């Protein structure tokens, strides 16, 4: 029953499923439900027996599937490939939900009234100048590479690795770096962002788990400390899977967040 309720699947000994409008690790969710069911006679032994039963009846796969090419908002799903908006549904496999509504009316106007250029892109400067000129002005005041700043935001929303790169903002103080990173954090939502330095990722054994299923890892001030090991940084900017240790649980094999700033 629980396995069907959460559309559960199993990789090794780890349980994943659909809960609260998104796919992800559901072990804690199931354990909390078990506690409610047998609250007066609850014991670790009983909980473990139920968890083993759920694992036995969950669909087994050998690795995590790639997410569909979608951005999931609170009220709708946008499909990158089809340029269409769909209702929220577990039919699409995704791991992140953006904590904002999509303005579907504006989106449809944007799609139908603007043509793509020869590279297949929309004229973002024209659209921003027509719809949000003050915001366009702020981006231009930050940098003459303002289009790159906007493209970084778009890339964090794209659910696949297409650029094996990290991004570093540099410059003197009071030039908008912190404001831009706060904006990016607010757009993505705190549940979709981690904030771990490259040094921690390389040296602390449990530091990689918080990067799992994140759209971006944003760290505003890199410490003046040498990066002793570069292997994990290379994995972060690539599409390789890595083992991530979890306290008091089995480790997971996963791909970490793809955008580091």
C-alpha positions in Angstrom: 0.0 0.0 0.0 2.7 2.5 1.0 4.8 1.5 -2.1 1.9 2.3 -4.4 0.9 5.5 -2.5 4.3 7.0 -3.1 5.1 5.3 -6.4 8.1 4.0 -4.7 11.2 2.6 -6.4 14.4 1.2 -4.9 18.0 1.6 -5.7 20.0 -0.8 -3.6 18.6 -0.3 -0.1 17.4 3.3 -0.7 13.8 4.3 -1.3 12.7 7.0 -3.7 9.2 8.1 -4.6 6.7 10.9 -5.3 5.7 13.1 -2.3 4.5 16.7 -1.9 4.5 17.2 -5.7 8.1 16.0 -6.5 10.3 12.9 -6.7 13.0 12.3 -4.2 14.2 10.2 -1.2 11.1 9.2 0.8 12.6 7.1 3.7 11.9 9.7 6.4 8.4 10.3 5.0 7.6 6.6 5.2 9.1 6.2 8.7 7.0 9.1 10.0 3.9 7.5 8.5 4.7 4.2 10.2 5.0 6.0 13.5 1.5 7.4 13.1 0.1 4.0 12.3 1.6 2.1 15.2 2.1 5.0 17.6 1.3 3.3 20.9 3.2 0.0 20.1 6.0 1.6 18.1 9.4 0.1 18.2 12.5 0.2 16.1 12.1 -3.5 15.3 8.6 -3.0 14.0 9.6 0.0 12.0 12.4 -1.9 10.4 10.1 -4.8 9.5 7.7 -2.5 7.8 10.5 -0.7 6.0 11.9 -4.0 4.8 8.4 -5.0 3.5 8.1 -1.7 1.6 11.6 -2.2 0.1 10.6 -5.7 -1.0 7.5 -4.4 -2.8 9.1 -1.3 -4.3 10.0 -1.3 -8.0 13.8 -2.0 -8.3 16.1 -0.1 -10.7 19.8 0.0 -10.9 20.4 3.8 -11.1 18.5 7.0 -10.8 16.8 8.1 -14.1 17.6 11.4 -15.7 14.9 14.0 -15.0 12.6 15.1 -17.8 13.3 18.4 -19.5 10.9 20.3 -17.4 10.8 23.2 -14.9 8.2 22.6 -12.3 6.5 25.7 -10.7 3.8 25.7 -8.0 1.0 25.8 -10.5 2.3 24.4 -13.7 5.1 22.5 -15.5 7.0 23.9 -18.4 8.5 21.5 -20.9 11.7 22.8 -22.4 11.7 20.6 -25.5 8.0 21.1 -26.4 7.7 24.7 -25.4 4.4 23.9 -23.7 2.9 24.2 -20.2 1.3 21.2 -18.5 -0.6 20.6 -15.2 1.3 19.3 -12.2 1.6 15.5 -12.5 3.8 12.6 -11.5 3.8 11.6 -15.1 6.9 13.8 -15.4 10.0 12.8 -13.5 11.5 15.8 -11.7 13.4 16.4 -8.5 12.9 20.1 -7.9 9.9 22.5 -7.6 10.4 26.3 -8.0 8.5 28.0 -5.1 6.7 30.5 -7.4 3.7 30.4 -9.7 4.3 30.6 -13.5 2.4 33.5 -15.1 0.9 31.3 -17.8 -0.9 34.2 -19.6 2.4 36.1 -19.9 4.3 33.0 -20.9 1.9 32.2 -23.7 2.1 35.8 -24.9 5.9 35.6 -24.7 6.0 32.4 -26.8 3.4 33.4 -29.4 4.4 37.0 -30.0 8.2 36.7 -30.1 10.2 34.9 -32.7 13.5 33.1 -32.1 16.7 34.2 -33.8 18.9 32.1 -36.0 20.5 30.4 -32.9 17.0 29.3 -31.7 16.9 31.9 -28.8 14.5 34.7 -28.0 15.6 38.3 -27.9 15.8 38.6 -24.2 16.9 42.3 -24.3 13.8 43.2 -26.3 11.4 41.2 -24.0 13.0 42.7 -20.8 13.0 46.2 -22.2 9.2 45.8 -23.1 8.1 44.1 -19.9 10.6 45.0 -17.2 12.9 47.9 -18.2 13.9 48.7 -14.6 15.2 45.2 -14.0 17.0 45.2 -17.3 18.7 48.5 -16.2 19.9 46.8 -12.9 21.5 43.9 -14.8 23.2 46.3 -17.2 24.5 48.3 -14.2 26.1 45.2 -12.7 28.2 44.2 -15.7 28.7 44.5 -19.4 28.3 40.7 -19.4 24.7 41.1 -18.1 23.4 38.6 -20.6 25.6 36.0 -19.1 24.2 36.7 -15.7 20.7 36.1 -17.0 21.8 32.9 -18.9 23.3 31.6 -15.6 19.8 31.9 -14.0 18.3 30.1 -17.0 20.9 27.3 -16.8 20.3 26.6 -13.1 16.7 25.9 -14.1 17.6 23.5 -16.9 17.5 19.9 -15.5 20.5 18.5 -17.5 24.2 19.0 -17.6 25.0 20.8 -20.9 27.9 23.0 -19.6 30.6 21.4 -17.6 31.5 24.6 -15.8 31.3 26.5 -12.6 30.9 30.2 -12.4 32.9 32.7 -10.3 31.9 36.3 -9.8 34.7 38.6 -9.1 35.4 42.3 -8.7 35.7 45.0 -6.0 33.1 45.5 -3.3 29.6 47.0 -3.7 29.3 46.0 -7.3 26.2 43.8 -7.1 27.7 40.3 -6.6 25.9 39.6 -3.3 22.6 41.1 -4.5 22.8 38.9 -7.7 23.4 35.8 -5.6 20.5 36.6 -3.3 18.3 37.1 -6.3 19.3 33.7 -7.7 18.7 32.1 -4.3 15.2 33.7 -4.1 14.3 32.6 -7.7 15.3 29.0 -7.1 14.1 28.7 -3.5 16.1 27.7 -0.4 15.1 24.0 -0.8 16.8 23.9 -4.2 20.1 25.6 -3.1 23.0 24.5 -1.0 25.8 26.7 0.3 29.0 24.7 0.8 32.5 25.8 0.1 34.7 23.8 -2.3 37.1 23.1 0.6 34.3 21.5 2.6 33.1 19.4 -0.3 36.6 18.1 -0.8 37.5 17.4 2.9 34.3 16.8 4.9 32.8 13.3 4.5 29.1 14.2 5.0 29.3 17.6 3.1 28.3 16.1 -0.3 24.8 14.9 0.7 23.3 18.4 0.9 24.3 18.9 -2.7 22.0 16.0 -3.8 19.1 17.1 -6.0 20.1 20.8 -5.7 19.9 23.2 -8.7 22.8 25.3 -7.5 25.5 25.5 -4.8 26.0 29.1 -4.0 28.8 30.2 -1.8 29.3 34.0 -1.5 32.9 34.2 -0.3 35.5 31.6 -1.0 37.9 31.1 1.9 41.6 32.1 1.4 42.5 28.4 1.8 44.2 26.2 -0.8 42.0 23.5 -2.5 43.9 20.4 -1.6 41.9 17.9 -3.7 40.4 18.8 -7.1 38.7 15.5 -7.8 35.4 16.4 -6.3 35.3 19.8 -7.9 35.7 18.0 -11.3 32.8 15.7 -10.5 30.7 18.7 -9.5 31.2 20.4 -12.9 30.8 17.1 -14.8 28.1 14.6 -15.1 29.7 11.8 -13.1 28.0 9.9 -10.3 29.5 9.9 -6.9 28.9 8.2 -3.5 27.5 10.5 -0.8 27.6 9.3 2.8 24.5 9.8 5.0 24.6 9.7 8.8 23.0 6.5 10.2 21.8 5.5 6.7 23.2 3.7 3.6 25.2 5.9 1.3 23.6 6.9 -2.0 25.1 7.0 -5.5 24.0 10.3 -7.1 24.8 13.2 -9.4 25.4 16.4 -7.4 24.1 19.8 -8.3 25.3 21.0 -11.6 25.8 24.8 -11.0 28.3 26.2 -8.6 28.8 29.9 -8.0 
